[in-house]
Amino acid sequence: MDGKTLARLAAVIFVAVAIIATAIEINRRDVSQDASATFPPSTPQPSSPENGAR
């Protein structure tokens, strides 16, 4: 396998991993938004780093 073919293969693998990571991150955001909607407004939300809690 010459260098050009190896570079192309590495580029294809890199792009595939980037697309999968993006899909997982989008799915993770959707799940966290759904979970925050399950708490009634009268109960306090659990503290998280996004809310500025330490």
C-alpha positions as CSV (number, residue, x, y, z in Angstrom):
1,M,0.0,0.0,0.0
2,D,1.6,3.3,-1.1
3,G,1.5,6.5,0.8
4,K,-1.2,8.2,-1.2
5,T,-3.6,5.3,-0.7
6,L,-2.9,5.2,3.0
7,A,-3.5,9.0,3.3
8,R,-6.8,8.6,1.5
9,L,-7.8,5.7,3.8
10,A,-6.9,7.7,6.9
11,A,-8.9,10.7,5.6
12,V,-12.0,8.6,5.0
13,I,-11.7,7.0,8.5
14,F,-11.2,10.5,10.1
15,V,-14.4,11.9,8.4
16,A,-16.4,8.8,9.4
17,V,-15.4,9.2,13.0
18,A,-16.2,12.9,12.9
19,I,-19.7,12.2,11.5
20,I,-20.4,9.6,14.1
21,A,-19.2,11.8,16.9
22,T,-21.5,14.6,15.7
23,A,-24.5,12.3,15.5
24,I,-23.8,11.1,19.0
25,E,-23.5,14.6,20.4
26,I,-26.7,15.8,18.7
27,N,-28.5,12.7,20.1
28,R,-27.1,13.4,23.6
29,R,-28.4,17.0,23.5
30,D,-31.9,15.8,22.5
31,V,-31.9,13.3,25.4
32,S,-30.8,15.9,27.9
33,Q,-33.5,18.3,26.8
34,D,-36.1,15.6,27.1
35,A,-34.9,14.7,30.6
36,S,-35.1,18.3,31.8
37,A,-38.7,18.5,30.6
38,T,-39.8,15.7,32.9
39,F,-39.3,17.7,36.1
40,P,-42.4,19.7,37.1
41,P,-41.8,23.4,37.5
42,S,-42.3,23.3,41.3
43,T,-39.4,21.0,41.9
44,P,-35.9,22.4,41.7
45,Q,-33.8,21.2,38.9
46,P,-30.7,19.0,39.8
47,S,-27.6,21.1,39.8
48,S,-25.3,20.8,36.8
49,P,-22.3,22.6,35.5
50,E,-24.4,24.3,32.8
51,N,-26.5,26.0,35.5
52,G,-23.4,27.5,37.1
53,A,-23.5,25.3,40.2
54,R,-20.3,24.1,41.8
